[in-house]
């Protein structure tokens, strides 16, 4: 299991985002979740700016696993980044 920090930027209504979270949950990976569409005001602006720093297209899900950024639900890449 990974000891790398994991952060997930997602939309609450996105099926790919749900699949990414489900994969992490399956392997009992602890992660910090930001559901950008549920954020408001300054919090939303900060979240969008944070995503754009690593993913200029600002698409979801955006996962940051250690220093690796994975855009979209790419199961094999996610597993590899986690060391699974």
Secondary structure, 3 states (H helix, E strand, C coil): CCCCCEEEEECCCCHHHHHHHHHHHHCCCCCEEEEHHHCCHHHHHHHHHHHHHHCCCCCCCEEEECCEEEECCCHHHHHHHHCC
